Structure formats: C-alpha cells, structure tokens
Amino acid sequence: MIKALDFLILGLYFLFIFFLSDQSSLPAPIWFEYQDKLYHAGAYFIMALLIWRAIRHYFRTPIIVVFASIIFCSLYGLSDEWHQTFVVGRSPDILDWVADTVGATLAMLFLTFLSRITKKKELI
C-alpha cells in the first residue's frame, strides 16, 4: 500500500510540474534576477525526494537509488524544457535544466547527510 501511495504522490507531482510548464506565464513577483532558478531547484529537490521514496522499495543499493533519483530528475527536467518549446510564451532554457539537476543533487546530498548524522542505514 505504501509503495502504491509513493508512486501516486510522485505521479501527481509530475502532473503538477507539467501543468505549471504548460502555462504561458506564471504569476510570481520578481524580486531578483534568476529567482526562477531557485524555483526550479526547489521543485526538483522535492521531486528527487519523491522519486527516492518511490524507488527505494525496489533497489537495495543506496548509491543506485541516489543516482537513479538524480538521473531521472535530470531527464524529466530535460523533457520539461523540450515541452516548453511547444507552449506559447515559453521557451527552453539550459540554465533551468541545470537548476533542476542541481536541486535533485542537493536533495540526495541532504539525504546522505541526514543518514550519516542519524546513523540509520535504511534512510540511504
């Protein structure tokens, strides 16, 4: 049941990201240049955590789960940028993809750090 719930939440999050990318513009106040890169990194930080939760049930080697989470997020980010080529008012940006990958990597570094300080092998 938990496995199915993890994948359901992940799927809903994918749909949420797709929905946001499908909008011509997003109503967010601009406080500083490149703040959208922080949004990207934050969104993919969350995505990486959700992917990790879903796939950890199937892979017992922690390093595989970590790298698979990062790679999947990076590929989803790449597909998201490609998707934006078809949305009026949007355009792909390599720096958005880099921010997506950095956010996912930071999430996995966070989990690795957390597992080391709590000494729980089941976390990572």
PyMOL commands that set and color helices and strands:
alter all, ss='L'
color gray80, all
select helices_A, chain A and resi 2-21+35-55+62-86+94-118
alter helices_A, ss='H'
color red, helices_A
deselect
rebuild
show_as cartoon
